[in-house]
């Protein structure tokens, strides 16, 4: 029995809500359970009427207990009842944007130090290149912010339903829009093919959502109208935001022209942004995409040459290999993970087995007969009033089978398919996705009885270590199909069911919030972290920030549990799933060592990649060609915070250089975890830094013991001084026969 808030002799007459836990339910009669709760309270208060008026909730399904108003003295007395296991005062748990930054440790004790040191990013300008912004959203209020940084040269441009003097402020300091040349205005001022605003105003939700994740202000009492209430805030809640609208509704699709994106990047460099966040990408396959073919790589190259880190979404074409997008070595490419929170829907079978469907159902409890059909297309009138189980090869969209449900009068449809991380609240009609294993359990139950039944309850909330962190099934995976020597993605961040600001098109309020999933959501999470790093490390290059993120990322979740990769089958996540791992803001602020690189280094990499010297010269803003070394360097030479060797036949030696950004006098020792069947030798194995030596190189010799072509195997090299652990991932594949499909 525990009552942490009650001490002997310190009782108050003022009532508060206490939760009384009584343990497991001894019987299935819910009303009797409630009656026993009332009776217990009545024995405390002296009357059944007072007991019922005091009762807030009766917990009577998963466990027995109740919540009720009572004084500290009454709670203390009730805790002494022989049937009571524990009495606890009611506590309020916050729902963040969306718990993401608490999950990443940013609002814990050490994380708060980072926020304070960075002044919550107030002097940092985040450029968001997307579908625009809904400026009225409270996420973009400028309460408490000081003057706009004097270095800002950008504009807030008037347009349709967007007035610069009204809609821009000290938070939303810039707003531009870029109209594709083939779009024309009709008499109403809208596009000729679909409604969209000829301004920076967001006609969708995407741009508004990602901008609020990166740098949204503190907004109290936020709810997605379904689960929980809390305070929303972005990664850098005091950062300034400049939006560049490049995505438009064109014939029913959201399209973003590369010419407009490139112009936006160009303007953003001139405007003075400190970070660029682009939750954009191309479709697979990527086999024809080279850095030269992808104009955005150019824009990003110029941004980093001007000291601006550029972040891109890794893509939503997972879990297939070779699907990762935005693969230039000078950009930060972000994968998506789940959070330590989920809202599963309990599905209780007639044999008392409960299965948790991944999609949250909001609504009244459903009890019905349960039946199986081979596929949703074979539902008939016999299913009227029942819950139906069906199997599909691929996960179904919530709305794919609405018509069938309405036509045949089903209570609900449960579809067993590939596991899906999408969190879309369902109500009426009710379609719930489960995986094949869960479906098999249900089918076995249906086959075992002549009268199968099922009960569907409203979703519950699970959080903490019970909910495993996984790389989302949709998150695109490596290896890099264009430059196999460059590891992509770089890092991962939460991107499943991320709560952010919405537009009235998606919710009923201008100040509404919505939960969305995708690497589009994980990218601004990291952009917010980068904004904080930029605030406290103004002298760091984009490559140093890139390195700090990768080398301090975690391969376990915040509870120390492994991170899995969701997909065709579950497995432990590897560097092709999450790069260095799950981003760790606090450690990234103090990485100890960084793997630095300059624009010159990237140009040497292009030399190694076979680019002609004139093209490289143009990238370098030279009037003539860039003179590549002769012979041209190896692609392994680029000083990346990773080592990827895709074609290992004989011994290879790779050189890496680290720069000390920690204590001036430091001693680092190496820890090697070699890939399976691969031998790794690091020379030297100790690095000594002093006031005269702050940059050191080391060699990594890699050899294979495999006699035939292998798959990729993974390991790591970690330098540590006892407090910093600077880790880079290793990815090695033996290729005895080049390009032979083993």
C-alpha positions as MATLAB code, in Angstrom:
seq = 'XXXXXXXXXXXXXXXXXXXXXXXXXXXXXXXXXXXXXXXXXXXXXXXXXXXXXXXXXXXXXXXXXXXXXXXXXXXXXXXXXXXXXXXXXXXXXXXXXXXXXXXXXXXXXXXXXXXXXXXXXXXXXXXXXXXXXXXXXXXXXXXXXXXXXXXXXXXXXXXXXXXXXXXXXXXXXXXXXXXXXXXXXXXXXXXXXXXXXXXXXXXXXXXXXXXXXXXXXXXXXXXXXXXXXXXXXXXXXXXXXXXXXXXXXXXXXXXXXXXXXXXXXXXXXXXXXXXXXXXXXXXXXXXXXXXXXXXXXXXXXXXXXXXXXXXXXXXXXXXXXXXXXXXXXXXXXXXXXXXXXXXXXXXXXXXXXXXXXXXXXXXXXXXXXXXXXXXXXXXXXXXXXXXXXXXXXXXXXXXXXXXXXXXXXXXXXXXXXXXXXXXXXXXXXXXXXXXXXXXXXXXXXXXXXXXXXXXXXXXXXXXXXXXXXXXXXXXXXXXXXXXXXXXXXXXXXXXXXXXXXXXXXXXXXXXXXXXXXXXXXXXXXXXXXXXXXXXXXXXXXXXXXXXXXXXXXXXXXXXXXXXXXXXXXXXXXXXXXXXXXXXXXXXXXXXXXXXXXXXXXXXXXXXXXXXXXXXXXXXXXXXXXXXXXXXXXXXXXXXXXXXXXXXXXXXXXXXXXXXXXXXXXXXXXXXXXXXXXXXXXXXXXXXXXXXXXXXXXXXXXXXXXXXXXXXXXXXXXXXXXXXXXXXXXXXXXXXXXXXXXX';
ca = [
       0.000    0.000    0.000;
       1.445    3.313   -1.106;
       0.156    6.828   -0.607;
       3.113    8.972   -1.466;
       1.290   12.278   -1.096;
      -0.131   11.595    2.365;
       1.896   11.932    5.557;
       0.750   11.314    9.107;
      -0.547   14.516   10.692;
      -0.674   16.424    7.407;
      -4.241   15.776    6.339;
      -6.429   18.237    4.478;
     -10.194   18.442    4.293;
     -10.081   19.474    0.633;
     -10.951   16.591   -1.656;
      -8.917   15.468   -4.654;
      -9.124   12.519   -6.988;
      -7.433    9.330   -5.845;
      -7.073    6.097   -7.778;
      -7.749    2.947   -5.819;
      -6.257   -0.216   -7.299;
      -7.781   -3.506   -6.249;
      -5.971   -5.947   -8.523;
      -7.261   -8.471  -11.038;
     -10.956   -8.999  -11.629;
     -12.273  -12.096   -9.980;
     -15.392  -12.411  -12.171;
     -16.822  -11.160  -15.462;
     -19.867   -9.320  -14.199;
     -18.950   -5.665  -14.663;
     -21.993   -4.343  -12.869;
     -21.217   -6.438   -9.812;
     -17.675   -5.118   -9.837;
     -18.974   -1.563   -9.880;
     -21.380   -2.392   -7.106;
     -18.525   -3.696   -4.995;
     -16.636   -0.451   -5.613;
     -19.602    1.594   -4.528;
     -20.025   -0.586   -1.471;
     -16.389   -0.074   -0.500;
     -16.753    3.689   -0.823;
     -20.065    3.602    1.024;
     -18.342    1.954    3.964;
     -15.951    4.916    3.956;
     -18.483    7.737    3.468;
     -21.392    6.188    5.358;
     -23.925    6.243    2.493;
     -24.317    4.785   -0.984;
     -25.502    8.177   -2.290;
     -22.284    9.909   -1.204;
     -20.244    7.034   -2.633;
     -21.888    7.297   -6.072;
     -21.476   11.080   -6.119;
     -17.810   10.716   -5.222;
     -17.101    8.080   -7.887;
     -15.376    9.323  -11.054;
     -14.533    6.044  -12.818;
     -15.025    2.385  -12.115;
     -12.265    0.250  -13.615;
     -13.950   -3.033  -14.339;
     -12.605   -4.708  -17.459;
      -8.818   -5.048  -17.448;
      -8.481   -4.731  -13.691;
     -10.534   -3.808  -10.697;
     -10.367   -0.385   -9.159;
     -11.908    3.034   -9.155;
     -11.188    6.734   -9.065;
     -13.029    8.905   -6.592;
     -12.965   12.261   -4.863;
     -11.778   12.005   -1.292;
      -9.664   13.815    1.252;
      -6.139   12.801    2.202;
      -7.477   11.420    5.480;
     -10.108    9.320    3.687;
      -7.523    8.037    1.230;
      -5.263    7.056    4.094;
      -8.080    5.184    5.770;
      -9.110    3.425    2.557;
      -5.534    2.303    1.946;
      -5.777    0.246    5.129;
      -8.710   -1.763    3.731;
      -7.648   -5.429    3.343;
      -8.816   -5.610   -0.297;
      -6.939   -2.496   -1.398;
      -3.589   -3.015   -3.094;
      -2.615    0.620   -3.618;
      -4.031    4.138   -3.396;
      -2.437    6.803   -5.560;
      -3.191   10.475   -6.087;
      -4.316   11.363   -9.582;
      -1.483   12.742  -11.723;
      -1.477   14.605  -15.003;
       0.587   13.249  -17.851;
       1.428   15.629  -20.677;
       1.012   14.949  -24.373;
       3.804   16.769  -26.228;
       4.531   17.372  -29.875;
       4.155   14.577  -29.714;
       5.977   13.370  -26.689;
       8.728   13.258  -29.280;
      11.176   15.606  -27.620;
      10.573   14.187  -24.144;
      11.178   10.746  -25.619;
      14.469   12.043  -27.054;
      15.435   13.438  -23.650;
      15.267   17.088  -24.650;
      13.011   18.086  -21.764;
      14.739   15.922  -19.184;
      17.338   17.435  -16.825;
      20.345   17.356  -19.164;
      18.186   18.148  -22.163;
      16.861   21.244  -20.448;
      20.440   22.450  -20.113;
      20.761   22.222  -23.893;
      17.538   24.187  -24.333;
      18.730   26.860  -21.916;
      22.196   27.048  -23.465;
      20.603   27.454  -26.877;
      17.993   29.919  -25.554;
      15.505   27.488  -27.105;
      16.866   28.434  -30.502;
      15.649   32.051  -30.402;
      18.421   33.432  -32.616;
      18.182   30.591  -35.148;
      16.172   30.804  -38.365;
      14.721   27.572  -39.754;
      13.840   27.589  -43.431;
      10.964   25.205  -44.168;
      10.555   24.448  -47.869;
       7.168   22.811  -48.268;
       3.491   23.526  -48.978;
       3.243   26.805  -47.094;
       1.812   27.677  -43.718;
      -1.462   28.396  -41.963;
      -0.295   31.562  -40.207;
      -3.205   31.762  -37.774;
      -2.119   28.560  -36.017;
      -1.129   29.255  -32.430;
       2.080   27.322  -33.047;
       3.341   30.431  -34.805;
       2.551   32.979  -32.112;
       5.473   35.226  -31.157;
       4.689   35.740  -27.501;
       7.852   36.430  -25.512;
      10.171   36.596  -28.507;
      12.681   39.382  -28.920;
      13.422   41.311  -32.110;
      13.948   39.463  -35.380;
      17.695   38.739  -35.866;
      19.257   41.695  -37.665;
      20.963   39.426  -40.203;
      17.586   38.367  -41.613;
      17.214   39.634  -45.195;
      14.116   37.697  -46.182;
      10.625   38.756  -47.098;
       7.068   38.174  -46.100;
       5.192   38.369  -49.400;
       1.559   39.402  -49.762;
      -0.762   37.102  -51.670;
      -4.189   35.599  -51.738;
      -5.610   35.466  -48.195;
      -2.157   36.340  -46.893;
      -1.256   39.843  -45.717;
       2.355   40.277  -44.709;
       1.727   42.915  -42.051;
      -0.997   40.784  -40.501;
       0.255   37.244  -40.826;
       3.999   37.499  -40.311;
       5.425   38.291  -36.883;
       8.541   37.704  -34.783;
       8.028   33.918  -35.008;
       6.918   33.552  -38.635;
       9.415   36.016  -40.054;
       9.358   35.000  -43.714;
       6.833   33.706  -46.235;
       7.454   33.292  -49.939;
       5.676   31.311  -52.641;
       6.759   29.979  -56.010;
       4.082   29.409  -58.668;
       4.855   26.729  -61.260;
       4.847   28.206  -64.744;
       2.020   25.997  -66.049;
      -0.416   27.090  -63.334;
      -2.838   29.851  -64.219;
      -5.298   31.824  -62.142;
      -8.960   31.884  -62.970;
     -11.415   34.614  -62.070;
     -11.723   33.496  -58.462;
      -7.985   33.699  -57.930;
      -7.650   29.956  -57.454;
      -5.695   27.556  -59.625;
      -7.445   26.357  -62.722;
      -7.418   22.702  -61.679;
      -8.001   22.712  -57.922;
      -8.420   25.140  -55.081;
      -5.137   26.496  -53.784;
      -4.084   29.873  -52.517;
      -1.876   32.017  -54.684;
       0.195   32.857  -51.646;
       2.265   31.234  -48.944;
      -0.942   30.059  -47.270;
      -1.096   26.282  -46.941;
      -4.074   24.700  -48.701;
      -3.166   21.250  -47.407;
      -1.577   20.593  -43.998;
       1.908   19.265  -44.713;
       3.909   22.497  -44.545;
       2.089   23.794  -41.491;
       2.600   20.487  -39.722;
       6.341   20.136  -40.356;
       7.036   23.798  -39.524;
       5.376   23.400  -36.129;
       7.390   20.241  -35.394;
      10.681   21.973  -36.123;
      10.101   25.268  -34.349;
       6.537   25.588  -33.107;
       5.929   27.742  -30.032;
       4.662   26.426  -26.694;
       0.909   25.815  -26.962;
      -0.863   24.638  -23.785;
      -3.943   22.407  -23.610;
      -3.482   20.858  -27.041;
      -5.396   17.745  -28.038;
      -5.885   15.817  -31.225;
      -9.512   15.413  -30.008;
      -8.924   11.724  -29.358;
      -6.176   10.842  -26.900;
      -4.801   13.135  -24.239;
      -4.247   16.800  -23.605;
      -0.904   18.505  -23.129;
       1.487   21.237  -24.210;
       2.702   21.211  -27.799;
       6.094   22.617  -28.757;
       8.659   22.235  -31.509;
      12.230   21.029  -31.187;
      13.483   24.616  -31.018;
      10.381   26.348  -29.619;
      11.795   29.868  -29.821;
      13.367   29.550  -33.264;
      12.215   31.823  -36.069;
      10.510   30.205  -39.043;
      10.687   31.187  -42.694;
       8.398   29.270  -45.040;
       8.901   28.768  -48.755;
       5.843   27.396  -50.530;
       6.898   25.165  -53.400;
       4.212   22.458  -53.267;
       0.823   22.942  -54.908;
      -2.353   21.036  -55.609;
      -2.236   20.090  -59.275;
      -4.983   17.900  -60.733;
      -5.622   16.218  -57.416;
      -1.974   15.678  -56.514;
       0.429   17.589  -54.327;
       3.369   18.401  -56.545;
       6.591   20.266  -55.856;
       8.582   21.372  -58.874;
      12.351   21.054  -58.556;
      12.772   24.424  -60.170;
      10.713   26.039  -57.487;
      12.486   24.117  -54.731;
      15.854   25.130  -56.078;
      14.733   28.771  -56.235;
      13.487   28.554  -52.684;
      16.813   27.116  -51.529;
      18.589   29.872  -53.340;
      16.434   32.536  -51.714;
      16.824   30.899  -48.320;
      20.609   31.119  -48.571;
      20.326   34.783  -49.346;
      17.678   35.431  -46.758;
      19.961   34.201  -43.997;
      18.374   30.976  -42.763;
      20.515   28.888  -40.427;
      18.933   25.503  -41.172;
      16.991   24.168  -44.161;
      14.364   21.470  -43.678;
      12.896   19.744  -46.730;
      10.410   16.942  -46.135;
      10.472   16.239  -49.853;
      11.813   13.541  -52.119;
      11.487   11.609  -55.365;
       9.899    8.297  -56.278;
      11.801    5.057  -56.579;
      13.650    3.577  -58.352;
      16.602    5.896  -57.948;
      18.901    4.144  -60.382;
      19.042    7.108  -62.783;
      19.453    9.711  -60.063;
      22.978   11.020  -59.772;
      24.069   14.152  -57.985;
      24.203   15.867  -61.368;
      20.676   14.748  -62.279;
      19.232   15.803  -58.935;
      19.201   19.573  -58.918;
      18.368   19.668  -55.256;
      21.796   18.201  -54.554;
      23.233   21.291  -56.108;
      21.078   23.586  -54.039;
      22.049   21.688  -50.917;
      25.725   21.797  -51.860;
      25.591   25.564  -52.089;
      23.736   25.797  -48.838;
      26.335   23.787  -46.948;
      29.059   25.785  -48.696;
      27.463   28.810  -47.051;
      27.455   27.080  -43.672;
      23.789   26.024  -43.716;
      22.969   22.417  -42.738;
      20.359   20.863  -45.038;
      18.005   18.107  -43.921;
      15.993   15.860  -46.210;
      13.440   13.128  -45.651;
      14.751    9.655  -46.411;
      11.503    8.653  -48.120;
       8.462    6.492  -47.438;
       9.147    3.565  -49.765;
      10.309    1.072  -47.151;
      10.817   -1.555  -46.066;
      12.411   -2.550  -49.372;
      16.171   -2.163  -49.718;
      17.788    0.437  -51.997;
      14.854    2.839  -51.605;
      16.432    5.603  -49.514;
      16.138    9.012  -51.148;
      18.206   12.217  -50.929;
      21.547   10.466  -50.835;
      24.106   13.240  -51.358;
      26.864   12.941  -48.724;
      26.593   16.631  -47.804;
      22.942   16.462  -46.673;
      21.478   14.941  -43.509;
      19.009   12.214  -44.513;
      16.476   11.200  -41.881;
      14.684    7.885  -41.306;
      11.559    7.456  -39.189;
      10.932    5.470  -36.016;
       7.961    4.937  -33.781;
       7.642    6.441  -30.315;
       7.298    4.730  -26.953;
       3.561    5.314  -27.109;
       0.726    3.626  -28.928;
      -3.066    3.587  -28.902;
      -4.062   -0.007  -29.618;
      -7.652   -1.176  -29.849;
      -8.535   -4.197  -27.649;
     -10.246   -7.016  -29.567;
     -11.514   -9.555  -27.035;
     -12.497  -12.919  -28.481;
     -15.174  -15.130  -26.985;
     -12.493  -17.387  -25.490;
     -11.213  -14.404  -23.405;
      -8.104  -13.940  -25.566;
      -7.467  -10.237  -26.210;
      -5.638   -9.050  -29.324;
      -4.498   -5.460  -29.697;
      -5.128   -3.947  -33.121;
      -2.618   -1.253  -33.996;
      -5.107    1.348  -35.208;
      -6.935    3.361  -32.537;
     -10.724    3.037  -32.500;
     -12.717    5.838  -30.942;
     -16.303    4.939  -30.203;
     -18.749    2.858  -28.261;
     -18.037   -0.727  -27.334;
     -19.072   -3.253  -29.988;
     -20.165   -6.800  -29.161;
     -21.156   -9.045  -32.056;
     -20.917  -12.428  -33.692;
     -17.631  -13.004  -35.468;
     -17.124  -14.613  -38.881;
     -14.404  -15.170  -41.492;
     -14.417  -14.533  -45.234;
     -11.551  -15.131  -47.637;
     -11.328  -11.491  -48.702;
     -13.323   -8.274  -48.242;
     -14.612   -8.669  -51.789;
     -16.458  -11.852  -50.798;
     -18.597  -10.315  -48.066;
     -22.300  -11.093  -48.506;
     -25.548  -10.303  -46.759;
     -24.828  -13.107  -44.290;
     -22.400  -10.735  -42.588;
     -25.048   -8.219  -41.589;
     -24.668   -7.151  -37.961;
     -21.449   -9.114  -37.539;
     -17.755   -8.395  -37.260;
     -15.874   -9.896  -40.221;
     -12.252  -11.101  -40.430;
     -10.542  -11.118  -43.834;
      -6.983  -11.490  -45.110;
      -5.176   -9.308  -47.664;
      -1.649   -9.385  -49.131;
      -1.123   -5.705  -48.373;
      -2.406   -3.416  -45.630;
      -5.684   -1.742  -46.507;
      -6.450    1.910  -46.338;
      -9.075    2.657  -43.698;
     -11.484    3.914  -46.334;
     -11.004    1.257  -49.025;
     -13.949   -0.853  -47.893;
     -16.389    1.730  -46.551;
     -18.914    0.995  -49.267;
     -18.928   -2.723  -48.583;
     -19.467   -2.194  -44.877;
     -22.353    0.179  -45.488;
     -23.873   -2.072  -48.132;
     -23.914   -5.227  -46.029;
     -24.408   -3.658  -42.612;
     -21.263   -4.972  -40.906;
     -20.491   -3.913  -37.363;
     -16.771   -3.866  -38.210;
     -14.193   -5.298  -40.596;
     -10.859   -6.647  -39.337;
      -8.200   -7.033  -42.029;
      -5.128   -9.202  -41.467;
      -2.292   -7.985  -43.666;
       1.268   -6.717  -43.621;
       1.969   -4.784  -40.453;
       1.225   -1.095  -40.856;
       2.556    1.717  -38.646;
      -0.018    4.271  -39.753;
      -2.057    5.685  -36.896;
      -5.371    6.817  -38.288;
      -8.253    7.033  -35.841;
     -11.235    5.019  -36.998;
     -14.835    5.337  -35.922;
     -17.678    4.676  -38.384;
     -17.434    2.547  -40.428;
     -14.914    0.564  -38.417;
     -12.002   -1.058  -40.246;
      -9.104   -2.326  -38.165;
      -5.776   -3.680  -39.402;
      -3.945   -6.508  -37.661;
      -0.947   -8.570  -38.758;
      -0.959  -12.117  -40.087;
      -0.007  -13.709  -36.776;
      -2.892  -11.987  -35.022;
      -5.169  -12.949  -37.902;
      -4.155  -16.590  -37.602;
      -5.009  -16.538  -33.888;
      -8.436  -15.120  -34.675;
      -9.038  -17.631  -37.481;
      -8.105  -20.541  -35.211;
     -10.615  -19.277  -32.658;
     -13.380  -18.920  -35.253;
     -12.688  -22.470  -36.445;
     -12.800  -23.858  -32.904;
     -16.352  -22.867  -31.997;
     -19.803  -22.895  -33.531;
     -20.682  -19.449  -32.175;
     -17.635  -17.156  -32.303;
     -18.023  -13.697  -30.800;
     -15.854  -10.622  -30.401;
     -15.871   -7.425  -28.349;
     -14.211   -4.259  -29.672;
     -13.418   -1.608  -27.067;
     -12.242    1.970  -27.463;
      -8.470    2.305  -27.774;
      -6.222    2.338  -24.741;
      -2.921    4.188  -24.292;
       0.342    2.303  -23.858;
       3.611    4.105  -23.228;
       7.097    3.557  -21.894;
       9.344    0.515  -22.305;
       6.354   -1.763  -22.997;
       6.142   -0.194  -26.438;
       9.196   -1.168  -28.474;
      10.828    1.467  -30.669;
      10.941    0.402  -34.314;
      12.096    1.832  -37.576;
       8.750    2.415  -39.282;
       7.710   -0.015  -41.980;
       7.348    2.847  -44.460;
      10.777    4.360  -43.776;
      13.011    3.950  -46.857;
      16.076    1.760  -46.446;
      19.626    1.619  -47.658;
      21.971    0.716  -49.119;
      22.566    3.796  -51.240;
      21.806    2.802  -54.849;
      23.675    5.752  -56.394;
      26.807    5.978  -54.248;
      27.169    2.674  -52.394;
      30.213    4.049  -50.518;
      27.989    6.618  -48.758;
      25.839    5.349  -45.896;
      22.224    6.488  -46.032;
      20.076    7.249  -44.101;
      22.205    9.175  -41.611;
      20.058    9.157  -38.486;
      16.523    8.353  -37.403;
      13.933   10.247  -35.381;
      10.296    9.701  -34.423;
       8.013    9.922  -37.445;
       4.967    7.844  -36.514;
       1.840    9.611  -35.244;
       3.590   12.929  -34.673;
       1.250   15.652  -33.453;
       1.633   19.029  -35.110;
      -0.311   22.096  -36.162;
      -3.010   21.587  -38.735;
      -5.118   23.613  -41.133;
      -8.920   23.917  -41.027;
      -9.044   21.602  -44.049;
      -8.008   18.692  -41.835;
      -9.541   19.663  -38.488;
     -12.452   21.861  -37.513;
     -10.391   24.637  -35.933;
      -7.710   27.047  -37.119;
      -5.825   26.153  -33.956;
      -6.306   22.414  -34.319;
      -3.620   19.749  -34.215;
      -3.328   16.494  -36.097;
      -1.169   13.368  -35.886;
       0.604   12.386  -39.114;
       3.238    9.805  -40.002;
       6.162    9.751  -42.422;
       9.806   10.677  -42.800;
       8.277   14.102  -43.482;
       7.632   14.242  -39.745;
      10.970   12.828  -38.576;
      12.933   15.325  -40.677;
      11.735   18.487  -38.869;
      12.332   16.709  -35.566;
      16.022   16.590  -36.440;
      15.842   20.093  -37.938;
      14.739   21.373  -34.539;
      17.679   19.599  -32.911;
      20.058   21.057  -35.500;
      18.684   24.522  -34.741;
      19.670   24.070  -31.097;
      23.130   22.809  -32.088;
      23.560   25.781  -34.400;
      22.653   28.141  -31.539;
      25.413   26.860  -29.238;
      28.013   25.986  -31.879;
      28.017   28.845  -34.361;
      31.512   27.906  -35.522;
      30.634   24.312  -36.435;
      30.411   23.412  -40.113;
      27.391   21.521  -41.487;
      29.634   18.441  -41.665;
      30.530   18.795  -37.975;
      26.835   18.967  -37.078;
      26.181   16.003  -39.346;
      28.945   14.081  -37.584;
      27.725   15.009  -34.101;
      24.269   13.637  -34.908;
      25.565   10.353  -36.334;
      28.330    9.564  -33.831;
      26.148   10.165  -30.764;
      22.996    8.489  -32.078;
      21.770    5.501  -30.129;
      21.257    1.974  -31.385;
      18.959    1.343  -28.415;
      15.835    3.176  -27.319;
      15.823    5.576  -24.326;
      15.119    2.623  -22.021;
      18.137    0.662  -23.245;
      16.056   -1.772  -25.268;
      17.016   -2.745  -28.846;
      15.496   -0.875  -31.767;
      13.728   -3.127  -34.239;
      13.027   -2.653  -37.928;
       9.431   -3.197  -38.941;
       8.913   -4.732  -42.356;
       8.169   -7.978  -44.133;
       9.586   -9.603  -41.006;
      10.841   -7.999  -37.829;
      14.572   -7.831  -37.178;
      17.063   -5.780  -35.240;
      17.616   -2.441  -36.943;
      20.915   -1.934  -38.737;
      22.660    1.079  -40.347;
      20.655    0.691  -43.568;
      17.516    1.157  -41.466;
      18.568    4.025  -39.189;
      22.098    5.134  -40.086;
      23.964    5.897  -36.881;
      20.794    5.277  -34.869;
      18.150    7.252  -33.001;
      19.119   10.914  -32.697;
      20.247   11.995  -29.214;
      20.052   15.813  -28.865;
      21.905   16.117  -25.576;
      24.867   13.965  -26.593;
      25.023   15.599  -30.016;
      25.647   18.933  -28.306;
      28.826   17.500  -26.750;
      30.137   14.802  -29.106;
      33.803   14.978  -28.086;
      35.142   14.425  -31.607;
      33.751   15.265  -35.046;
      34.489   14.026  -38.548;
      34.707   17.311  -40.408;
      34.546   17.958  -44.149;
      34.530   21.019  -46.377;
      33.144   21.872  -49.794;
      36.614   21.078  -51.142;
      36.370   17.570  -49.684;
      33.024   17.023  -51.374;
      34.470   18.188  -54.692;
      37.260   15.606  -54.347;
      34.514   13.047  -53.737;
      32.863   14.090  -57.002;
      36.231   13.619  -58.682;
      36.294   10.091  -57.278;
      32.739    9.567  -58.548;
      33.812   10.318  -62.098;
      32.384   13.786  -62.563;
      33.966   15.942  -65.230;
      36.178   18.720  -63.949;
      34.210   21.483  -65.620;
      30.996   20.509  -63.845;
      32.793   20.351  -60.517;
      34.359   23.717  -61.247;
      30.923   25.212  -61.761;
      29.761   23.790  -58.464;
      32.802   25.362  -56.848;
      31.986   28.745  -58.416;
      35.231   28.659  -60.351;
      35.495   30.355  -63.736;
      37.236   27.345  -65.241;
      37.394   23.657  -64.515;
      38.244   22.112  -61.162;
      41.515   20.181  -61.329;
      41.001   16.718  -59.907;
      44.035   14.922  -58.475;
      45.722   12.414  -60.717;
      45.054    9.619  -60.169;
      41.572   10.466  -58.961;
      40.970    9.729  -55.272;
      38.978    6.819  -53.901;
      35.356    7.328  -52.910;
      36.362    5.899  -49.538;
      38.495    8.978  -48.933;
      35.618   11.303  -47.996;
      35.766   11.946  -44.242;
      32.284   10.660  -43.455;
      31.168    9.603  -39.946;
      30.729    6.071  -41.302;
      32.610    3.512  -43.387;
      30.787    1.575  -46.091;
      32.699   -0.889  -48.271;
      30.353   -2.459  -50.821;
      32.906   -4.388  -52.885;
      35.514   -5.971  -50.598;
      37.737   -8.521  -52.307;
      41.206   -7.809  -50.930;
      42.451   -5.766  -47.979;
      41.354   -2.123  -47.993;
      42.765    0.689  -45.869;
      40.558    3.697  -45.125;
      41.719    6.926  -43.505;
      39.540    9.048  -41.269;
      40.343   12.300  -39.453;
      38.747   13.501  -36.232;
      38.740   16.983  -34.754;
      38.608   17.457  -31.008;
      35.692   19.645  -29.882;
      35.792   18.501  -26.269;
      38.393   18.983  -23.532;
      41.620   20.340  -25.025;
      43.732   17.655  -23.368;
      42.123   14.307  -24.128;
      43.043   10.661  -24.547;
      40.797    8.483  -26.702;
      40.991    4.711  -26.986;
      39.347    2.656  -29.700;
      36.676   -0.025  -29.377;
      36.102   -2.137  -32.490;
      33.049   -4.304  -33.149;
      33.901   -5.979  -36.467;
      31.226   -7.152  -38.911;
      30.751  -10.911  -39.098;
      33.585  -12.539  -41.036;
      35.480   -9.259  -41.365;
      38.742   -8.334  -39.658;
      39.297   -4.704  -38.622;
      42.606   -3.162  -37.570;
      42.749    0.471  -36.384;
      46.100    2.305  -36.325;
      46.871    4.005  -34.001;
      44.524    2.658  -31.373;
      45.052    5.633  -29.048;
      44.562    9.316  -29.944;
      46.202   11.994  -27.776;
      45.035   15.610  -28.042;
      46.761   18.632  -26.504;
      46.769   22.422  -27.022;
      48.957   22.037  -30.116;
      47.223   18.965  -31.592;
      43.446   19.105  -32.051;
      43.133   17.102  -35.261;
      44.358   13.530  -35.765;
      44.009   10.847  -38.425;
      43.799    7.083  -38.113;
      43.768    4.203  -40.559;
      41.265    1.381  -40.691;
      42.394   -1.780  -42.476;
      39.545   -4.055  -43.510;
      39.944   -7.654  -44.669;
      37.458  -10.447  -45.249;
      37.465  -14.112  -44.318;
      34.492  -14.885  -46.588;
      35.315  -17.140  -49.536;
      32.251  -16.159  -51.569;
      30.018  -13.177  -52.058;
      28.301  -12.169  -48.848;
      25.469   -9.979  -47.739;
      26.240   -6.729  -45.919;
      27.437   -7.238  -42.370;
      27.585   -4.456  -39.817;
      29.877   -3.329  -37.022;
      31.216   -0.133  -35.463;
      34.328    1.793  -34.471;
      34.052    3.809  -31.273;
      36.549    6.253  -29.797;
      36.111    6.953  -26.107;
      37.771    9.077  -23.453;
      35.620    7.543  -20.739;
      32.808   10.068  -20.992;
      32.363   10.572  -24.738;
      31.595    7.633  -27.017;
      32.165    8.653  -30.627;
      30.807    5.794  -32.720;
      30.653    5.327  -36.478;
      28.830    2.453  -38.204;
      30.640   -0.034  -40.461;
      28.905   -1.704  -43.410;
      30.933   -4.281  -45.337;
      30.018   -6.649  -48.160;
      32.416   -9.201  -49.634;
      32.295   -9.253  -53.440;
      34.517  -11.988  -54.839;
      32.602  -11.709  -58.124;
      31.684   -8.084  -58.806;
      27.984   -7.413  -59.354;
      27.114  -11.100  -59.196;
      23.666  -11.488  -57.702;
      24.458  -13.775  -54.836;
];
